[in-house]
Every structure is written in C-alpha cells, then in structure tokens.
C-alpha cells in the first residue's frame, strides 16, 4: 500500500509493489505550507473616507486551537498601512490596538479574519478607529 499525504492532511492510498518494499521505496509527500500569503491593513480615523493613521499598532494572530498565537505586531506607516507577508497557510486574525479610553471598538471592513490557502493568498482589511464622544 502506498500512502500520500496532501496539504489538507488527508491520506490517499494505492498499492505498493513488492519490489518497492524490498527497496524501501516509499513515496510519502508531506509538503510544507507555502509561505505566500499577504494581509494588507489600512487604518483610518473616523470613517471609511477618514484620514489614514500613522503609528497605529496592528497585531496579527494565527488562529489555532483555543487560544490565538501572536505572530507579528507592526505600526502603520505614513499611509496608515501595514503589510504582513510571507504568511504560511492558516487562519489569521488582525486586531487594531486602541486606547479604549479615547476610541470606540474598531470596525473592520470586510472582516478581521482571513484564511491563507491555495486559493486565497492575499486580502486587504480596512480598520476604522472612531474617537469616543465626550459626555458633558
């Protein structure tokens, strides 16, 4: 029997000839995850058309199991942008870090989670950080 393991960790079997066993000629493929994913994040102030925020902290988490694992943390550039690249296949979450004393909970367009796989290698996420209104 010949076992082949693909990227989805599913096993496919076929027959192995007796001479393959004698020659220890087993074909087991266990390809590493391709490091080809990219997530671009743009942080804006107020609304979708608001100013781009320079120096905003953005964290990238790998979602695996019960607790997300922090992969990278970056500050936005002059254009309010960070790029997380060379990502392995997997599910990721982007979190904009804000001081909740001054800002509302961030809004994410289209969503703050993205799965990098063979069909989906890149995405763009817009984060809206809104100032809290002052109560008089």
C-alpha positions as CSV (number, residue, x, y, z in Angstrom):
1,X,0.0,0.0,0.0
2,X,1.3,3.5,-0.8
3,X,0.2,6.4,1.3
4,X,0.3,10.0,0.1
5,X,-0.5,12.9,2.5
6,X,-1.6,16.1,0.9
7,X,-1.7,19.7,2.3
8,X,-5.1,19.1,3.9
9,X,-3.6,16.2,5.9
10,X,-5.8,13.7,4.1
11,X,-4.3,10.4,3.2
12,X,-4.7,8.6,-0.1
13,X,-3.7,5.1,-0.5
14,X,-2.7,3.0,-3.5
15,X,-0.9,-0.3,-3.9
16,X,2.9,-0.7,-3.5
17,X,4.7,-3.4,-5.5
18,X,6.7,-5.9,-3.5
19,X,9.9,-4.7,-5.1
20,X,9.2,-1.2,-3.6
21,X,9.0,-2.7,-0.1
22,X,12.3,-4.5,-0.7
23,X,14.0,-1.4,-1.9
24,X,12.5,0.8,0.8
25,X,11.0,2.9,-1.9
26,X,8.0,4.6,-0.2
27,X,6.5,7.8,-1.6
28,X,5.2,9.9,1.2
29,X,4.6,13.5,0.3
30,X,4.4,16.0,3.2
31,X,4.7,19.3,1.6
32,X,5.5,22.3,3.8
33,X,3.0,25.1,3.9
34,X,3.8,27.6,1.1
35,X,4.9,31.0,2.5
36,X,3.0,33.1,0.1
37,X,0.2,34.8,1.9
38,X,-0.2,38.6,2.4
39,X,-2.5,40.6,4.5
40,X,-2.5,44.4,3.9
41,X,-4.1,46.5,6.6
42,X,-5.1,50.2,6.3
43,X,-6.1,52.1,9.5
44,X,-8.3,55.1,9.1
45,X,-9.7,57.7,11.6
46,X,-13.4,58.3,11.9
47,X,-14.9,56.6,8.8
48,X,-14.1,54.8,5.6
49,X,-13.0,58.1,3.9
50,X,-11.2,59.4,7.0
51,X,-7.5,60.2,7.3
52,X,-5.0,57.4,7.3
53,X,-3.5,56.9,10.8
54,X,0.3,56.8,11.1
55,X,1.8,54.9,14.0
56,X,-1.3,52.8,14.8
57,X,-0.5,49.4,16.3
58,X,-1.8,46.3,14.5
59,X,-1.4,42.8,15.7
60,X,-1.6,39.6,13.6
61,X,-2.6,36.4,15.3
62,X,-2.5,32.8,14.0
63,X,-5.8,31.1,15.0
64,X,-5.0,27.5,16.1
65,X,-6.8,25.7,18.8
66,X,-8.4,27.5,21.7
67,X,-6.0,30.5,22.0
68,X,-4.7,32.7,19.1
69,X,-0.9,33.0,18.8
70,X,0.6,36.4,18.3
71,X,2.6,36.2,15.0
72,X,3.6,39.8,14.4
73,X,3.0,43.3,15.7
74,X,3.6,46.4,13.5
75,X,3.0,50.1,13.4
76,X,1.3,51.7,10.4
77,X,3.5,53.8,8.0
78,X,2.9,57.3,6.8
79,X,0.0,56.0,4.6
80,X,-1.7,54.2,7.6
81,X,-0.7,50.9,6.2
82,X,1.0,47.7,7.4
83,X,1.7,44.6,5.4
84,X,2.0,41.1,6.9
85,X,3.6,39.0,4.2
86,X,5.3,35.6,3.7
87,X,2.4,34.0,5.7
88,X,2.1,30.2,5.8
89,X,-1.3,28.6,5.0
90,X,-3.6,29.1,8.0
91,X,-6.3,31.2,9.6
92,X,-5.3,34.7,10.8
93,X,-6.9,37.5,12.8
94,X,-6.0,41.2,12.6
95,X,-6.5,43.3,15.7
96,X,-6.1,47.1,15.8
97,X,-4.8,48.1,19.3
98,X,-6.5,51.3,20.6
99,X,-6.8,53.1,23.9
100,X,-10.4,52.4,24.8
101,X,-10.4,55.5,26.9
102,X,-10.4,57.6,23.8
103,X,-11.5,55.3,21.0
104,X,-14.6,53.1,20.3
105,X,-14.1,49.5,19.4
106,X,-12.5,49.3,15.9
107,X,-14.7,48.4,12.9
108,X,-13.2,46.1,10.3
109,X,-14.1,46.1,6.6
110,X,-14.7,43.5,5.3
111,X,-13.7,41.3,8.3
112,X,-10.7,40.9,10.6
113,X,-10.1,37.2,9.9
114,X,-8.6,35.7,6.7
115,X,-7.6,32.2,5.7
116,X,-4.5,31.8,3.6
117,X,-4.7,28.7,1.5
118,X,-4.0,27.5,-2.1
119,X,-6.9,29.6,-3.5
120,X,-6.7,32.7,-1.2
121,X,-3.3,34.2,-0.9
122,X,-4.0,37.9,-0.2
123,X,-6.5,40.3,1.2
124,X,-6.9,43.9,2.2
125,X,-8.5,44.9,5.5
126,X,-9.7,48.4,6.3
127,X,-9.8,49.3,10.0
128,X,-11.9,52.3,11.2
129,X,-10.9,53.8,14.5
130,X,-13.6,56.2,15.9
131,X,-13.0,58.7,18.6
132,X,-15.3,58.5,21.6
133,X,-17.8,61.3,22.0
134,X,-17.2,63.5,25.1
135,X,-20.2,63.4,27.5
136,X,-21.0,66.8,29.1
